[in-house]
C-alpha cells in the first residue's frame, strides 16, 4: 500500500487532517510531515498577536502520522475501499 492510499484511508478531513505526506513507512515505524499554514483556524485565538500551535494539535498530528498511518499500513491486507478502518486510540503517555 503506497503513501497516498494510506492517507486516503485516514478517518479525517480538512480542517482536522494533519498529514501532508508520508516519507517512510515499514512495519517498524513511519515518518511523515504536515506543514502548518499561517491561516489555520486555531491560530485566530491562540494567542492574540502571538499565534502558537496548541499542544493538543501537535499531539494529534503525531498520532495521525505515527499511529493511525502506521496502523493502516499494518492492517493493509484487511483494508479495502469497502472496508475502511475504524481506528481510535487513547494515551496519557505521549
C-alpha positions in Angstrom: 0.0 0.0 0.0 1.5 3.3 -1.0 1.6 6.6 1.0 -1.3 8.3 -0.9 -3.5 5.3 -0.4 -2.8 5.2 3.3 -3.6 8.9 3.6 -6.9 8.4 1.7 -7.9 5.8 4.4 -7.4 8.3 7.2 -10.7 8.9 9.0 -10.2 12.7 8.9 -10.9 15.6 6.5 -9.9 19.2 6.5 -9.6 21.1 8.7 -8.7 18.2 11.0 -6.4 16.3 8.7 -2.8 16.8 9.8 -0.9 14.6 7.3 0.6 16.1 4.1 3.0 13.3 3.3 4.4 10.0 4.5 8.1 9.9 3.6 8.9 6.5 5.0 6.9 3.6 6.3 7.5 0.0 7.3 6.3 -2.5 9.9 8.9 -0.8 12.2 7.6 2.8 12.0 6.6 5.7 10.0 7.9 9.2 9.2 5.7 11.9 7.7 5.1 15.6 7.8 2.5 18.3 7.9 3.1 22.0 7.3 1.0 24.3 9.5 -0.3 27.2 7.4 -0.5 30.7 8.7 -4.3 30.8 8.3 -5.0 27.6 10.3 -8.3 28.0 12.2 -6.8 27.6 15.7 -4.3 30.4 15.3 -7.0 33.1 15.3 -7.5 32.8 19.1 -4.4 31.1 20.3 -2.8 33.6 21.4 -3.7 37.1 20.3 -1.0 38.7 18.2 1.3 35.7 19.0 -0.2 32.6 17.4 1.2 29.3 18.8 0.2 25.8 17.7 -1.7 24.3 20.5 -0.1 21.2 22.1 -3.2 19.2 21.6 -2.9 19.8 17.8 0.8 18.8 17.9 -0.2 15.7 19.7 -3.0 15.0 17.2 -0.5 15.4 14.3 1.9 12.9 15.9 -1.0 10.5 16.4 -2.3 10.8 12.9 1.1 10.2 11.3 2.7 7.9 13.9 -0.1 5.8 15.0 -3.1 5.9 12.6 -1.0 5.8 9.3 1.1 3.0 10.8 -2.0 1.1 11.9 -3.5 1.4 8.4 -0.2 0.2 6.9 0.0 -2.8 9.3 -3.7 -3.7 8.5 -3.3 -3.3 4.8 -4.3 -6.8 4.0 -7.6 -6.3 5.8 -8.5 -2.9 4.4 -10.3 -2.0 1.2 -12.4 0.8 -0.2 -15.5 -1.1 1.1 -13.9 -1.9 4.5 -12.3 1.3 5.8 -10.6 1.1 9.1 -12.2 2.3 12.3 -9.2 3.4 14.3 -9.5 5.1 17.7 -6.9 5.3 20.5 -6.1 7.0 23.7 -2.9 7.6 25.6 -1.8 9.7 28.5 1.9 8.8 27.8 2.9 11.0 24.9 
